[in-house]
Amino acid sequence: MKSLLNTTTMHPRDQIALIMLRIYDRVLTTTSGGNISIIDEEENIWITPAGVDKGLLKPSDIVCVKKDGTIVGAHKPSSEYPFHRAIYKRRPDIKSVIHAHPPGIVAFSIVRKVPDTRVLPQVHARCGSIGYAAYAMPGTEALGENIADEFAKGVSVVIMENHGTVIGGADISDAYLKFELIEVTAKSMLYGSRIGTAHSLTEGCIEKHLLRFKPGLQEEIPVQPFSTNSREKRTALHKIINRACRQGLMLGAYGSISTRSEGNDFIITPDGLSKWDLMPGDLVQIRDGKKEKGKTPDKTVLLHQAIYERYPDINAIIMTQPTYLTSFAITGAHFNVRTIPETWIYLQDVQTGELGCLFSEDGVPQPVMPEEAPVMIIKNEGVVVTGNKLLQAFDYLEVAEFSAKSLILSASLGDMIPIEDHEIDALGKVMSRWKNYEWKI
């Protein structure tokens, strides 16, 4: 297993190498494209080197530019070092910078537009509005000044005209999580334009929605050794989270997964920790409406709890924002499940709910889940997936995202031709055999 990011104990060179490889493995940069830096407590800047394969980058490749300008390392620093230095000078609160050319953001860059973060409340809350830097030659002081001028306005994400993006963070994890969020938002808007029109929210609507996820479960259960059953469920949940991140089905900064343990008790992802870097011990046990001592569950915990209490047959819940399903969420476009037999048999129907539909008017979780339909798209939010078992819920998520992608890709070919009624009737006869596969977890 690859090392997990720890910004407190890991050396800057190890942090940079890990995150650059993560970006490369997610196909968000190329062999030669992009650069990352960290400024340490002595104001030395650690940065990726020039001319080194990003897919094979090692900690020993990382270059240190000392405060006095001395260069330490086996390579030259990135040619884009000037704008990293300029950002740190203008924004002392920024401790890490990521620059790359991910396809979604570049698409906006080359038509000289910026994604509207108001299409998703969580993205807007974390990333804010996006700055836009005028074009200048790569590696020049002029480019550095153009970018730094935007950061000086207080933004943490800047689109570079005909170039790419620059993200600043309180540490490298913060910068990466913003980078991932903005790219998914950009792609969701681009793909969404094939099936409808993205709808932006007002600041007031965003604020009201985020208040629905206020911290809950202040009472704690004592710390005690994990039981064998708890360890097994934590390990299974951790594996699913890791797989979801690698496949782009879950983002480091947003999303929650839980699995029922006994009765209405469950285990859920924690709040404030990147999904990429979780360990089984980070997951939070909820027992008798109380949280595991010393841990903070995800802000959606009260909604998970309400679903388990109301629906005894649901044993796993996933709330997330994968790219293609999110395209349907921000446009409100109809998701037709009659694409291929597997989609109809597994999903039956994909309903779309309004933002906040799982809450009462005063913000109390009051979930009404679709009967016999494990996937529900929430406008300007994402998707909620449920299942009798954890692996079953994950499979539903995969099937739904694959189907959403196919529906979007087919839009350029013509109108979708759905499976006909008599074919649906025939599929109903084999549905139970397919759908009741014996999931192990």
C-alpha positions, 0 to 999 in steps of 0.5 A, spaced: 500 500 500 502 506 498 504 511 504 498 516 506 499 523 506 501 526 513 502 533 513 504 534 520 510 528 520 512 527 513 518 531 510 515 536 504 519 532 499 515 526 501 508 530 501 510 533 494 512 526 491 506 523 493 501 528 491 504 529 484 503 521 483 496 521 485 495 527 480 498 523 475 495 516 477 488 520 476 490 522 469 489 530 471 496 531 469 501 529 464 509 526 464 511 533 463 506 538 465 504 541 472 508 543 478 507 543 486 511 546 491 511 547 499 514 553 503 516 551 510 517 554 516 524 557 514 521 560 508 525 555 504 521 553 498 520 545 496 518 544 489 518 539 483 524 539 478 524 541 471 524 535 466 523 529 470 517 524 469 511 526 473 509 519 473 515 516 476 517 522 481 521 520 487 522 524 493 529 525 492 527 528 485 524 534 489 528 541 489 529 546 495 530 553 493 533 556 500 530 563 502 537 566 500 536 563 493 541 557 494 538 551 490 539 544 493 538 538 489 539 533 483 535 537 478 533 544 476 527 547 480 521 547 475 521 553 470 514 555 473 518 557 480 517 564 479 509 564 480 510 560 486 515 564 489 510 570 488 504 567 491 507 566 497 510 573 498 503 576 497 499 570 501 503 568 507 497 564 509 498 559 503 503 554 504 502 549 498 501 551 491 499 546 485 499 547 478 497 543 473 493 542 466 487 538 468 482 537 461 476 540 465 479 546 467 483 547 461 477 547 457 474 553 461 481 556 460 481 556 453 475 559 452 476 564 457 471 562 462 471 560 469 467 554 472 461 557 477 462 554 484 455 556 486 452 549 482 455 545 488 454 548 495 460 544 498 465 546 492 463 554 493 464 553 501 471 550 500 473 553 494 469 560 493 469 564 487 475 563 482 480 568 480 482 569 472 489 571 471 491 574 464 496 570 459 503 571 460 509 567 457 510 561 462 516 561 467 516 569 466 516 574 472 510 577 468 506 571 469 508 570 476 505 577 477 498 576 474 497 570 478 499 573 484 495 579 483 489 574 483 491 571 489 492 578 493 484 578 492 483 573 497 481 567 492 485 560 493 483 558 486 486 561 479 484 559 472 490 561 467 488 564 461 490 559 455 494 555 460 491 551 466 490 552 474 493 554 480 491 552 487 493 555 494 492 551 500 493 551 508 497 545 506 498 540 500 492 536 502 488 542 502 490 544 496 489 538 493 482 537 495 480 544 492 484 542 486 480 535 485 473 539 487 474 544 481 476 539 476 470 535 478 466 541 478 468 543 471 467 536 468 460 536 471 458 543 468 462 541 461 458 534 461 452 537 463 451 542 457 450 536 453 444 534 457 441 540 459 443 547 463 447 548 469 443 551 475 447 556 480 444 557 487 444 564 490 448 565 496 442 565 501 440 558 498 447 555 499 448 558 506 441 555 508 443 548 505 450 548 509 446 549 515 442 543 515 449 539 516 450 542 523 455 538 527 451 533 531 452 527 536 455 531 541 455 525 546 460 520 546 461 513 547 467 511 551 474 508 547 474 501 548 478 495 543 474 494 537 470 488 537 472 482 531 465 484 528 467 492 528 474 491 525 471 487 520 466 492 518 472 498 518 476 494 514 471 493 509 469 500 509 476 502 508 477 498 502 471 501 499 473 508 500 479 507 497 477 504 491 471 509 490 477 515 491 481 511 486 475 510 481 473 517 481 467 515 485 468 519 491 472 526 492 477 527 498 473 533 501 466 531 500 462 525 501 460 520 506 459 512 507 457 508 512 455 501 514 450 499 519 453 495 525 448 492 529 441 495 530 441 502 528 448 503 530 453 504 524 460 506 522 461 512 518 467 516 515 470 522 519 469 529 518 475 534 516 479 528 514 481 527 506 478 520 504 484 519 500 488 518 507 483 515 512 485 509 516 480 504 519 481 506 525 479 513 523 472 511 522 467 513 527 462 508 531 455 511 532 452 507 538 445 509 541 445 516 538 452 517 541 459 518 537 466 514 538 470 518 543 475 523 541 472 523 533 468 527 529 463 524 524 461 526 517 456 532 518 451 528 514 451 523 520 444 525 523 441 524 516 445 517 515 442 516 522 435 518 520 435 513 514 437 507 518 432 508 523 426 509 518 429 503 513 431 497 517 433 493 510 438 499 508 445 497 511 449 501 507 449 508 505 453 512 500 453 520 499 457 522 493 459 527 487 462 523 481 462 527 475 457 524 471 451 523 476 453 530 478 452 533 471 445 530 472 444 533 479 446 540 477 442 540 470 436 536 473 436 532 467 432 526 467 436 519 468 433 514 464 434 507 466 432 503 460 439 503 457 441 496 458 438 490 462 443 491 467 442 498 469 434 497 469 435 491 473 439 494 478 437 501 479 429 500 477 429 507 477 433 513 478 429 519 481 431 526 482 429 530 488 430 537 490 436 540 494 434 539 501 428 534 500 431 529 505 430 535 511 424 538 514 423 545 513 426 547 519 432 543 517 431 536 521 433 530 517 426 527 514 428 522 509 423 519 504 427 514 500 424 512 493 421 505 494 425 499 490 430 504 487 437 504 490 439 511 487 437 518 488 440 524 485 439 530 489 439 537 485 445 541 486 448 536 491 450 529 488 447 522 489 445 518 495 446 510 494 443 505 499 444 498 499 442 491 503 450 490 503 456 495 503 458 492 496 451 492 493 451 499 495 458 500 491 456 496 485 449 500 485 454 507 485 458 504 479 452 502 475 449 508 476 455 512 474 457 508 468 450 509 465 450 516 467 456 517 462 453 513 457 447 517 457 451 523 456 456 520 451 450 518 447 447 525 447 452 527 441 449 521 437 442 522 437 436 521 442 436 515 446 432 509 444 430 506 451 428 498 452 421 497 450 415 495 455 415 488 452 422 487 453 422 490 460 416 485 462 421 480 460 427 482 464 422 482 470 422 475 470 430 474 471 430 480 476 430 477 482 436 472 480 440 478 478 439 483 483 439 478 489 446 476 488 449 474 495 454 480 497 459 478 502 460 485 505 
